[in-house]
Amino acid sequence: MNQILIVEDEPKLATLLRDYLNQSGFEVTILDNGLEVVPYVREKQPDLILLDLMLPGRDGLEICKEIRTFSTVPVIMITARVEEIDRLLGLELGADDYVCKPFSPREVVARVKAVLRRSNGKITVQDKGLSLDKDRYQASLHNIDLGLTAVEFKLLDLLMGSPGRIFSRDQLMDRIYSDRRIVSDRTIDSHIKKLRKKLAAVEPDLELVGSVYGVGYKFI
C-alpha cells in the first residue's frame, strides 16, 4: 500500500485530503510544520508527498529543494499562489506536479495516482476506460486500440499525467519535441484535433481532451 505524506497546516483541508486518499486505498500521514518534513522523509521514505507552499517553520520550495538532494520521491506542490513564477519555480526545484487552491479533492487523488503511475514506470491506466502502454506506445479506449502516432501518444500521455492542468501550446511543444525542432503552435492544434477524432471514433460523447480558449489544452 502506498504511503502518502500530506504537509498542510490547514487542519480541515489536510483531514479532507486524508479521508479521500484513505478511501482510494492509500495510507496517509499528516505534518503541519515545515521543519518536520525533511527528517520524516529521510526516516520513513514515503511514496509521495503532497507539499503545501506556505508553511510555518519552513517554506515548501526550500523543503522540496532539499529533498531533491537525497531523494527522488514524487512531490506534488499545493499552493494558493497563482503567479506563474511560483508554479514554474516549484517545478524547476524538482516538484512533479502542482495543484492550486481551491481544488477538488477528487482532482488531487487523480493527480496522486497519475504521478505514482509515472514514477513506477507501469502501464498508465485512467478511469473512463482509457489506458496507455508506455513500453509499446499503444493507447486504448474500452480495450479498443486507438492507433495513435508517436506524437499523439506523447501528447495524450503528458495530458493524462496531470489531469486538469492546462498546458500551453509552447509547453506541449517543448515536452513533445525534445530536439527543439522549429514547429508552429498550429502543429500542436493539428495533432490534438487528430487525437480527439480518434477518441471520438470509439466513444463520440466522451470528451477527454479539453481546450481553454487562448491558453491551451488539458485532460478532463
Backbone as CSV, one residue per row, in Angstrom:
resi,resn,N_x,N_y,N_z,CA_x,CA_y,CA_z,C_x,C_y,C_z
1,MET,0.844,-1.194,0.000,0.000,0.000,0.000,0.883,1.249,0.000
2,ASN,0.587,2.191,-0.895,1.390,3.397,-0.999,1.214,4.307,0.216
3,GLN,2.347,4.861,0.674,2.362,5.762,1.822,2.423,7.205,1.319
4,ILE,1.431,8.007,1.676,1.361,9.398,1.242,1.610,10.308,2.437
5,LEU,2.485,11.289,2.255,2.723,12.299,3.280,2.051,13.594,2.857
6,ILE,1.116,14.085,3.677,0.479,15.376,3.444,1.131,16.398,4.367
7,VAL,1.676,17.459,3.784,2.263,18.546,4.576,1.381,19.776,4.357
8,GLU,0.519,20.039,5.328,-0.509,21.083,5.194,-0.875,21.587,6.582
9,ASP,-0.856,22.917,6.751,-1.118,23.479,8.077,-2.565,23.906,8.277
10,GLU,-3.427,23.647,7.293,-4.858,23.881,7.471,-5.497,22.545,7.850
11,PRO,-5.862,22.357,9.121,-6.324,21.042,9.596,-7.513,20.483,8.821
12,LYS,-8.502,21.304,8.515,-9.681,20.808,7.808,-9.319,20.311,6.414
13,LEU,-8.462,21.053,5.728,-8.055,20.665,4.377,-7.221,19.387,4.422
14,ALA,-6.301,19.314,5.370,-5.464,18.117,5.490,-6.310,16.879,5.787
15,THR,-7.286,17.036,6.677,-8.161,15.915,7.025,-9.011,15.485,5.840
16,LEU,-9.502,16.460,5.082,-10.312,16.155,3.901,-9.501,15.361,2.883
17,LEU,-8.278,15.809,2.616,-7.419,15.093,1.676,-7.105,13.686,2.186
18,ARG,-6.819,13.580,3.485,-6.533,12.263,4.058,-7.698,11.307,3.869
19,ASP,-8.922,11.787,4.129,-10.093,10.923,4.015,-10.286,10.437,2.578
20,TYR,-10.120,11.331,1.604,-10.281,10.934,0.197,-9.191,9.944,-0.219
21,LEU,-7.967,10.178,0.229,-6.878,9.265,-0.111,-7.046,7.912,0.570
22,ASN,-7.516,7.923,1.816,-7.800,6.658,2.511,-8.837,5.851,1.751
23,GLN,-9.869,6.524,1.255,-10.927,5.839,0.508,-10.393,5.219,-0.780
24,SER,-9.301,5.767,-1.286,-8.702,5.235,-2.518,-7.607,4.215,-2.228
25,GLY,-7.464,3.834,-0.952,-6.542,2.766,-0.614,-5.139,3.190,-0.220
26,PHE,-4.942,4.476,0.055,-3.622,4.958,0.458,-3.537,5.083,1.983
27,GLU,-2.338,4.870,2.509,-2.064,5.176,3.907,-1.494,6.590,3.973
28,VAL,-1.955,7.381,4.931,-1.643,8.806,4.944,-1.095,9.241,6.294
29,THR,-0.052,10.068,6.260,0.471,10.762,7.435,0.373,12.259,7.174
30,ILE,0.002,13.027,8.198,-0.124,14.473,8.065,0.918,15.163,8.941
31,LEU,1.641,16.132,8.364,2.527,17.021,9.111,2.068,18.457,8.859
32,ASP,2.177,19.314,9.883,1.711,20.687,9.717,2.806,21.725,9.925
33,ASN,4.064,21.272,10.048,5.169,22.198,10.239,6.301,21.852,9.285
34,GLY,6.795,22.853,8.581,7.818,22.611,7.582,9.107,22.046,8.127
35,LEU,9.413,22.314,9.387,10.659,21.843,9.976,10.669,20.327,10.191
36,GLU,9.484,19.707,10.191,9.394,18.278,10.454,9.547,17.414,9.204
37,VAL,9.475,18.054,8.031,9.316,17.276,6.799,10.565,16.499,6.407
38,VAL,11.704,17.175,6.290,12.913,16.503,5.813,13.319,15.347,6.721
39,PRO,13.341,15.519,8.056,13.657,14.367,8.915,12.695,13.196,8.729
40,TYR,11.398,13.509,8.531,10.415,12.441,8.325,10.703,11.702,7.015
41,VAL,10.965,12.441,5.952,11.203,11.815,4.646,12.453,10.941,4.703
42,ARG,13.485,11.405,5.361,14.721,10.614,5.475,14.469,9.301,6.210
43,GLU,13.644,9.355,7.232,13.419,8.165,8.058,12.369,7.231,7.471
44,LYS,11.231,7.790,7.029,10.090,6.963,6.642,10.016,6.648,5.149
45,GLN,10.638,7.486,4.324,10.659,7.281,2.878,9.258,7.034,2.305
46,PRO,8.377,8.040,2.363,7.031,7.886,1.799,7.087,7.706,0.289
47,ASP,5.970,7.247,-0.277,5.912,7.015,-1.725,5.579,8.280,-2.502
48,LEU,4.954,9.267,-1.835,4.611,10.530,-2.491,4.348,11.578,-1.419
49,ILE,4.661,12.835,-1.730,4.447,13.940,-0.792,3.528,14.977,-1.419
50,LEU,2.466,15.341,-0.709,1.636,16.496,-1.049,2.137,17.639,-0.182
51,LEU,2.780,18.626,-0.778,3.536,19.628,-0.039,2.975,21.023,-0.258
52,ASP,2.438,21.618,0.819,1.926,22.976,0.736,3.086,23.946,0.575
53,LEU,2.837,25.029,-0.150,3.885,26.015,-0.395,4.135,26.884,0.832
54,MET,3.059,27.350,1.457,3.156,28.251,2.607,2.991,27.455,3.893
55,LEU,4.085,27.323,4.651,4.069,26.507,5.866,4.749,27.247,7.015
56,PRO,4.327,26.989,8.233,5.074,27.511,9.373,6.399,26.762,9.510
57,GLY,7.424,27.483,9.921,8.706,26.845,10.146,9.638,26.873,8.964
58,ARG,9.106,26.474,7.776,9.963,26.420,6.598,9.115,26.425,5.338
59,ASP,9.555,27.135,4.322,8.839,27.263,3.058,8.873,25.960,2.266
60,GLY,7.741,25.657,1.586,7.638,24.424,0.827,8.662,24.294,-0.284
61,LEU,9.014,25.391,-0.941,10.006,25.332,-2.013,11.387,24.967,-1.474
62,GLU,11.745,25.500,-0.319,13.024,25.148,0.301,13.051,23.662,0.669
63,ILE,11.915,23.194,1.176,11.815,21.776,1.551,12.003,20.885,0.325
64,CYS,11.304,21.231,-0.745,11.389,20.443,-1.980,12.817,20.413,-2.508
65,LYS,13.475,21.566,-2.470,14.854,21.650,-2.961,15.776,20.753,-2.161
66,GLU,15.624,20.716,-0.829,16.500,19.866,-0.013,16.181,18.389,-0.218
67,ILE,14.896,18.060,-0.327,14.522,16.657,-0.552,15.171,16.131,-1.824
68,ARG,15.257,16.965,-2.852,15.832,16.527,-4.117,17.343,16.274,-4.040
69,THR,17.978,16.683,-2.942,19.401,16.393,-2.787,19.656,14.963,-2.336
70,PHE,18.595,14.275,-1.867,18.804,12.906,-1.387,17.700,11.931,-1.772
71,SER,16.635,12.399,-2.431,15.513,11.507,-2.734,14.826,11.905,-4.036
72,THR,14.297,10.899,-4.727,13.506,11.136,-5.933,12.015,10.923,-5.673
73,VAL,11.608,10.923,-4.397,10.195,10.723,-4.069,9.348,11.752,-4.819
74,PRO,8.246,11.336,-5.442,7.390,12.294,-6.147,6.825,13.344,-5.193
75,VAL,6.821,14.600,-5.650,6.315,15.715,-4.857,5.276,16.479,-5.676
76,ILE,4.086,16.647,-5.093,3.054,17.489,-5.701,2.906,18.726,-4.819
77,MET,3.172,19.894,-5.390,3.073,21.136,-4.638,1.609,21.580,-4.546
78,ILE,1.225,22.057,-3.374,-0.108,22.629,-3.161,0.073,24.114,-2.869
79,THR,-0.593,24.972,-3.623,-0.356,26.397,-3.459,-1.614,27.231,-3.638
80,ALA,-1.675,28.324,-2.881,-2.733,29.311,-3.075,-2.225,30.463,-3.921
81,ARG,-0.934,30.457,-4.230,-0.363,31.484,-5.096,-0.653,31.148,-6.549
82,VAL,-1.121,32.102,-7.291,-1.475,31.824,-8.676,-0.459,32.398,-9.658
83,GLU,0.551,33.110,-9.155,1.540,33.681,-10.050,2.314,32.579,-10.753
84,GLU,2.507,32.715,-12.039,3.170,31.689,-12.830,4.590,31.427,-12.341
85,ILE,5.263,32.469,-11.823,6.640,32.282,-11.394,6.729,31.267,-10.272
86,ASP,5.754,31.276,-9.363,5.793,30.315,-8.270,5.580,28.898,-8.776
87,ARG,4.674,28.755,-9.737,4.418,27.423,-10.292,5.683,26.890,-10.967
88,LEU,6.289,27.722,-11.800,7.468,27.289,-12.521,8.624,27.012,-11.575
89,LEU,8.779,27.860,-10.566,9.858,27.668,-9.618,9.698,26.345,-8.888
90,GLY,8.479,26.027,-8.511,8.231,24.767,-7.826,8.623,23.578,-8.674
91,LEU,8.316,23.636,-9.973,8.645,22.524,-10.851,10.145,22.462,-11.125
92,GLU,10.784,23.634,-11.266,12.216,23.645,-11.525,13.012,23.094,-10.347
93,LEU,12.471,23.220,-9.150,13.155,22.710,-7.967,12.962,21.212,-7.790
94,GLY,12.201,20.598,-8.678,12.069,19.153,-8.620,10.694,18.634,-8.298
95,ALA,9.684,19.524,-8.201,8.325,19.045,-7.984,7.822,18.335,-9.237
96,ASP,6.998,17.318,-9.043,6.479,16.547,-10.169,5.194,17.135,-10.726
97,ASP,4.466,17.885,-9.918,3.208,18.476,-10.360,2.795,19.509,-9.313
98,TYR,1.741,20.245,-9.602,1.207,21.182,-8.624,-0.297,21.264,-8.764
99,VAL,-0.978,21.620,-7.684,-2.407,21.910,-7.706,-2.616,23.233,-6.983
100,CYS,-3.574,24.011,-7.462,-3.831,25.323,-6.890,-5.107,25.315,-6.052
101,LYS,-5.040,25.943,-4.890,-6.225,26.131,-4.054,-7.087,27.237,-4.655
102,PRO,-8.409,27.094,-4.589,-9.150,25.926,-4.107,-9.152,24.807,-5.162
103,PHE,-9.270,23.573,-4.717,-9.245,22.455,-5.646,-10.243,21.393,-5.192
104,SER,-10.534,20.487,-6.093,-11.388,19.350,-5.776,-10.530,18.232,-5.192
105,PRO,-10.906,17.668,-4.049,-10.141,16.544,-3.502,-10.036,15.384,-4.488
106,ARG,-11.063,15.186,-5.290,-11.017,14.105,-6.286,-9.925,14.377,-7.322
107,GLU,-9.752,15.658,-7.676,-8.688,16.000,-8.627,-7.327,15.690,-8.028
108,VAL,-7.153,15.999,-6.746,-5.877,15.723,-6.089,-5.599,14.222,-6.071
109,VAL,-6.606,13.421,-5.768,-6.438,11.964,-5.777,-6.043,11.490,-7.176
110,ALA,-6.666,12.055,-8.197,-6.326,11.683,-9.576,-4.885,12.060,-9.895
111,ARG,-4.453,13.222,-9.430,-3.065,13.641,-9.668,-2.095,12.704,-8.953
112,VAL,-2.423,12.330,-7.718,-1.577,11.414,-6.954,-1.417,10.094,-7.704
113,LYS,-2.522,9.534,-8.166,-2.467,8.260,-8.884,-1.649,8.382,-10.165
114,ALA,-1.834,9.496,-10.881,-1.125,9.689,-12.145,0.374,9.821,-11.913
115,VAL,0.782,10.596,-10.924,2.209,10.777,-10.641,2.839,9.469,-10.180
116,LEU,2.135,8.703,-9.361,2.664,7.418,-8.919,2.826,6.454,-10.087
117,ARG,1.873,6.474,-11.010,2.000,5.602,-12.183,3.224,5.983,-13.008
118,ARG,3.449,7.279,-13.191,4.608,7.717,-13.961,5.903,7.312,-13.268
119,SER,5.957,7.505,-11.963,7.191,7.215,-11.228,7.470,5.718,-11.162
120,ASN,6.426,4.916,-11.182,6.597,3.463,-11.123,6.922,2.859,-12.484
121,GLY,6.723,3.640,-13.562,7.013,3.154,-14.898,6.083,2.054,-15.363
122,LYS,4.892,1.986,-14.796,3.949,0.944,-15.163,3.023,1.412,-16.273
123,ILE,2.201,0.500,-16.753,1.176,0.884,-17.702,0.286,1.937,-17.062
124,THR,0.041,3.004,-17.781,-0.801,4.069,-17.261,-2.255,3.744,-17.529
125,VAL,-3.064,3.733,-16.500,-4.483,3.439,-16.655,-5.281,4.540,-15.982
126,GLN,-6.225,5.087,-16.697,-7.099,6.121,-16.151,-8.500,5.569,-16.040
127,ASP,-9.292,6.233,-15.215,-10.712,5.948,-15.222,-11.258,6.325,-16.595
128,LYS,-12.486,6.043,-16.827,-13.145,6.350,-18.109,-12.709,5.402,-19.212
129,GLY,-12.027,4.314,-18.848,-11.734,3.282,-19.834,-10.533,3.534,-20.714
130,LEU,-9.745,4.556,-20.415,-8.594,4.894,-21.257,-7.313,4.375,-20.612
131,SER,-6.467,3.713,-21.409,-5.215,3.178,-20.868,-4.077,3.375,-21.863
132,LEU,-2.869,3.513,-21.303,-1.672,3.668,-22.121,-0.647,2.610,-21.737
133,ASP,-0.013,2.050,-22.740,1.114,1.152,-22.523,2.347,1.878,-23.036
134,LYS,3.147,2.410,-22.103,4.269,3.257,-22.489,5.383,2.469,-23.179
135,ASP,5.528,1.199,-22.839,6.577,0.398,-23.466,6.293,0.182,-24.951
136,ARG,5.030,0.071,-25.289,4.651,-0.229,-26.684,4.094,0.972,-27.430
137,TYR,3.978,2.103,-26.741,3.395,3.302,-27.355,1.995,3.003,-27.908
138,GLN,1.221,2.274,-27.114,-0.135,1.923,-27.520,-1.140,2.518,-26.542
139,ALA,-2.207,3.064,-27.094,-3.291,3.610,-26.279,-4.590,2.937,-26.688
140,SER,-5.439,2.676,-25.693,-6.714,2.044,-25.996,-7.815,2.683,-25.164
141,LEU,-8.991,2.696,-25.724,-10.179,3.188,-25.039,-11.203,2.067,-25.042
142,HIS,-11.610,1.626,-23.848,-12.505,0.475,-23.712,-11.945,-0.737,-24.447
143,ASN,-10.610,-0.921,-24.304,-9.882,-2.049,-24.884,-9.828,-2.016,-26.408
144,ILE,-10.147,-0.877,-27.005,-10.047,-0.714,-28.462,-8.812,0.121,-28.765
145,ASP,-7.892,-0.419,-29.566,-6.663,0.294,-29.908,-6.995,1.567,-30.687
146,LEU,-6.424,2.682,-30.248,-6.707,3.966,-30.890,-5.846,4.223,-32.119
147,GLY,-4.769,3.464,-32.282,-3.917,3.640,-33.454,-3.240,5.003,-33.486
148,LEU,-2.702,5.444,-32.353,-2.079,6.769,-32.270,-0.681,6.767,-32.879
149,THR,-0.307,7.911,-33.428,1.073,8.115,-33.842,1.915,8.362,-32.583
150,ALA,3.238,8.367,-32.738,4.117,8.591,-31.585,3.866,9.961,-30.954
151,VAL,3.669,10.985,-31.784,3.422,12.335,-31.257,2.076,12.393,-30.536
152,GLU,1.055,11.796,-31.124,-0.261,11.778,-30.483,-0.204,11.040,-29.150
153,PHE,0.549,9.950,-29.112,0.696,9.191,-27.865,1.381,10.039,-26.800
154,LYS,2.465,10.727,-27.181,3.186,11.568,-26.227,2.289,12.689,-25.685
155,LEU,1.486,13.285,-26.553,0.567,14.330,-26.115,-0.440,13.792,-25.109
156,LEU,-1.025,12.653,-25.431,-2.024,12.069,-24.538,-1.389,11.664,-23.212
157,ASP,-0.213,11.092,-23.275,0.496,10.677,-22.060,0.781,11.884,-21.165
158,LEU,1.234,12.975,-21.764,1.549,14.184,-20.997,0.301,14.777,-20.358
159,LEU,-0.778,14.876,-21.117,-2.015,15.453,-20.595,-2.617,14.565,-19.505
160,MET,-2.610,13.256,-19.728,-3.157,12.331,-18.739,-2.373,12.356,-17.440
161,GLY,-1.076,12.646,-17.541,-0.234,12.635,-16.368,-0.570,13.706,-15.350
162,SER,-1.268,14.757,-15.786,-1.654,15.857,-14.874,-3.099,16.255,-15.166
163,PRO,-4.062,15.440,-14.737,-5.468,15.726,-15.036,-5.876,17.112,-14.532
164,GLY,-6.517,17.873,-15.404,-6.999,19.193,-15.031,-5.989,20.302,-15.228
165,ARG,-4.715,19.968,-15.352,-3.693,21.005,-15.551,-3.718,21.476,-16.998
166,ILE,-3.659,22.776,-17.193,-3.679,23.365,-18.531,-2.245,23.512,-19.033
167,PHE,-1.964,22.930,-20.189,-0.666,23.071,-20.841,-0.801,24.037,-22.010
168,SER,0.063,25.036,-22.056,0.061,25.938,-23.202,0.639,25.213,-24.412
169,ARG,0.440,25.775,-25.591,0.999,25.160,-26.793,2.528,25.121,-26.723
170,ASP,3.124,26.194,-26.199,4.587,26.223,-26.080,5.080,25.125,-25.152
171,GLN,4.388,24.924,-24.032,4.790,23.866,-23.112,4.685,22.499,-23.761
172,LEU,3.627,22.279,-24.517,3.456,20.994,-25.197,4.549,20.782,-26.245
173,MET,4.876,21.834,-26.981,5.927,21.701,-27.987,7.270,21.393,-27.349
174,ASP,7.576,22.055,-26.224,8.851,21.818,-25.545,8.947,20.383,-25.040
175,ARG,7.823,19.855,-24.546,7.831,18.499,-23.984,7.843,17.432,-25.080
176,ILE,7.109,17.679,-26.146,6.935,16.660,-27.194,8.148,16.604,-28.111
177,TYR,8.671,17.772,-28.475,9.795,17.826,-29.410,11.073,18.134,-28.635
178,SER,11.677,17.109,-28.065,12.862,17.284,-27.231,14.077,17.751,-28.031
179,ASP,14.043,17.571,-29.356,15.173,18.002,-30.180,15.093,19.484,-30.540
180,ARG,14.072,20.176,-29.978,13.916,21.626,-30.153,13.709,22.030,-31.609
181,ARG,13.156,21.121,-32.402,12.885,21.477,-33.793,11.896,22.635,-33.839
182,ILE,11.909,23.363,-34.924,11.023,24.517,-35.073,9.672,24.046,-35.606
183,VAL,8.658,24.184,-34.790,7.294,23.856,-35.202,6.389,24.989,-34.751
184,SER,5.266,25.140,-35.415,4.336,26.208,-35.051,3.295,25.676,-34.080
185,ASP,2.613,26.628,-33.397,1.565,26.187,-32.478,0.424,25.517,-33.216
186,ARG,0.296,25.812,-34.511,-0.740,25.145,-35.307,-0.450,23.653,-35.468
187,THR,0.823,23.283,-35.368,1.179,21.864,-35.434,0.579,21.120,-34.254
188,ILE,0.683,21.716,-33.054,0.079,21.110,-31.871,-1.430,21.021,-32.034
189,ASP,-2.055,22.095,-32.524,-3.503,22.085,-32.740,-3.908,20.949,-33.669
190,SER,-3.113,20.722,-34.699,-3.419,19.664,-35.661,-3.336,18.285,-35.010
191,HIS,-2.301,18.066,-34.205,-2.164,16.776,-33.523,-3.304,16.556,-32.525
192,ILE,-3.669,17.599,-31.803,-4.773,17.491,-30.842,-6.074,17.169,-31.570
193,LYS,-6.293,17.815,-32.704,-7.512,17.570,-33.487,-7.591,16.101,-33.918
194,LYS,-6.469,15.559,-34.384,-6.448,14.160,-34.815,-6.641,13.218,-33.624
195,LEU,-6.036,13.581,-32.482,-6.186,12.769,-31.277,-7.642,12.721,-30.842
196,ARG,-8.283,13.865,-30.821,-9.701,13.913,-30.446,-10.562,13.094,-31.403
197,LYS,-10.235,13.158,-32.675,-11.007,12.420,-33.681,-10.916,10.917,-33.430
198,LYS,-9.734,10.440,-33.079,-9.555,9.010,-32.828,-10.269,8.581,-31.543
199,LEU,-10.280,9.447,-30.532,-11.020,9.150,-29.310,-12.519,9.133,-29.582
200,ALA,-12.984,10.100,-30.360,-14.413,10.202,-30.664,-14.895,9.041,-31.515
201,ALA,-13.996,8.454,-32.299,-14.381,7.318,-33.134,-14.790,6.120,-32.281
202,VAL,-14.242,6.036,-31.072,-14.584,4.938,-30.171,-15.773,5.311,-29.291
203,GLU,-15.764,6.530,-28.746,-16.870,6.981,-27.896,-17.154,8.452,-28.188
204,PRO,-18.105,8.723,-29.071,-18.363,10.087,-29.540,-18.750,11.079,-28.448
205,ASP,-19.429,10.621,-27.393,-19.940,11.556,-26.381,-18.978,11.791,-25.218
206,LEU,-17.816,11.169,-25.255,-16.864,11.308,-24.154,-15.759,12.287,-24.537
207,GLU,-15.727,13.448,-23.856,-14.683,14.435,-24.123,-13.581,14.280,-23.075
208,LEU,-12.402,13.874,-23.517,-11.281,13.653,-22.611,-10.226,14.749,-22.710
209,VAL,-10.063,15.325,-23.885,-9.077,16.383,-24.088,-9.823,17.690,-24.311
210,GLY,-9.741,18.579,-23.333,-10.453,19.850,-23.414,-9.530,20.980,-23.816
211,SER,-10.095,22.027,-24.366,-9.324,23.209,-24.742,-9.796,24.402,-23.924
212,VAL,-8.856,25.258,-23.576,-9.150,26.500,-22.871,-8.771,27.628,-23.811
213,TYR,-9.749,28.370,-24.262,-9.545,29.353,-25.323,-8.422,30.330,-24.972
214,GLY,-7.468,30.435,-25.879,-6.379,31.377,-25.698,-5.291,30.916,-24.742
215,VAL,-5.456,29.720,-24.141,-4.482,29.255,-23.160,-3.829,27.942,-23.609
216,GLY,-4.616,26.890,-23.789,-4.041,25.621,-24.183,-4.988,24.463,-24.008
217,TYR,-4.456,23.298,-23.622,-5.239,22.074,-23.548,-5.056,21.383,-22.207
218,LYS,-6.037,20.552,-21.852,-5.964,19.807,-20.603,-6.695,18.476,-20.760
219,PHE,-6.343,17.515,-19.879,-7.057,16.259,-19.807,-8.192,16.429,-18.792
220,ILE,-9.402,16.143,-19.201,-10.568,16.381,-18.356,-10.820,15.188,-17.436
